[in-house]
Amino acid sequence: MEVKEIVEKTVNKVKNDKDLQEQFKKDPVKAVEKITGIDLPDDLVEKVIPAIKAKLAGGGIIDGIKNLL
């Protein structure tokens, strides 16, 4: 699964599920792993979590990834 797919899948699920929203606030890595079923390696976590947070905050996926470049 690519970063974009992980971000989109997670954002869609978190937006529509209050329990997942709370879990994402407390432990975003575990929330993403639960949603995707993937044990995320550290280098992927560093890319995915900021992108998801940016997208949930109203920015686009590009906004979340810009800071990584």
ZABARO-50255 format. One record per residue: x, y, z of N, C-alpha, C in turn. Coordinates in steps of 0.001 Angstrom, whole numbers, plus 500000, padded with zeros to 6 digits. Atoms other than C-alpha are relative to their C-alpha. Example, Ala and Ser with C-alpha at 12.3 -4.5 7.8 and 13.67 -1.06 7.14 Angstrom:
# ZABARO-50255
500890498810500000512300495500507800500900501200500000499180498810499940513670498940507140499230501090500730
***
This chain:
# ZABARO-50255
500843498828500000500000500000500000500894501244500000499227498770500099501365503410499038499550501010501050500299498966499010501466506458501310498651500645499709501263499335500360498612508127499405498803499121500339501105500924499699496412505033499767499756499905501498500125500085498544497126504776503482499346501258500542500552498726499539496360508464503998498520500089499675501399499890500412493116508392502021499105499042500791500791500997499279491852505194503660499816500416501459500067499615498589492679506449507146499130501224500191500788498768499877491208509922506644498515499695499856501412500332500209487953508497505307499403499283501201500517500746498846487567506104508234499935500878501240499942499175498792488618508586510938498924501080499967501024498959500104486284511309509652498618499492500372501350500539499823483290508992509959499818499154501247500086500877498834484027507215513254500571500713501229499585499268498794484144509009516619501026499225500824499047500806499237485960506102518300501388500041499368498711499917500691488681506138515653500607501393500129499492498647499800488968509912516026500721500104501342499380499978498679489692509502519724501292499179500029498809500838500033492140506670519102501114500699499222498992499305500797493922508716516433500622501141500793499470498914499169494263511640518857500972499469501045499176500574498929495727509394521573501234499283499463498906500801500549497877507092519440499802499828498498500259500038501438497866507868515728500602498777499296499369501149500660500257505055514802499145498750500155500838501181499784498107502350516382498677500108499254501254499808500733494980503856514827500188499678498523499741500259501420496508503773511344500259498514499772499724501433500130497796500235511873498713499187500102501282500695499856494321499148512998499168500138498724500801499735501190492649500742509979500546499267498783499399500570501206495108499483507379500350498527500128499571501379499795496058496168508949501474499799499710498572500045500307499706497030508306500793500446501221499062499586498962502508497154510881500941501001499337499263498947500693503974500486509815501442500117500486498610499745499622507757500789509757500192501484500318499784498624499540509166503970511337500108501002498860499841499043501094510122505569508027498664500319499330501323499769500577506559505176506760499133500824500953500743499229498994505092506528510007500335501483499862499557498613500115507143509707509535499381500704498795500630499422501184505460510243506157498490500040500131501447500179499991501928509037506840499296500865501046500704499308498911500987510586510193499869501499499732500174498567500290501757514234509252499036500263498842500905499827501137499910513821505957498548499806500419501363500246499508496853512386507717499527501173500851500367498874499142496877515158510320499680501234499168500239498839500862497100517815507598498677499866499265501234500236500748494272516268505623498787500120500929501100499898499047492065515966508718499771501444500446500099498598499600492803519601509547499465500883498878500577499241501095491409520626506189500961500255498857499038499844501087494588520663504130499928498803499080499948501115500931495266518427501199501165499092500320498906500949499788497584515451501064501344500653499667498767499323500377500163517676499383500501500863501152499608499187498848500143520010502397500701499158501055499404500884498994500942517087504651501347499461499590498757500578500495503737515829502470501051501066499723499047498920500322505350519217501639501111500104501022499007499841498950507116519369504982501030498884500007499085501125500025508772516041504293501044500158498908499086499857501143510483517206501101501112500973500292
***
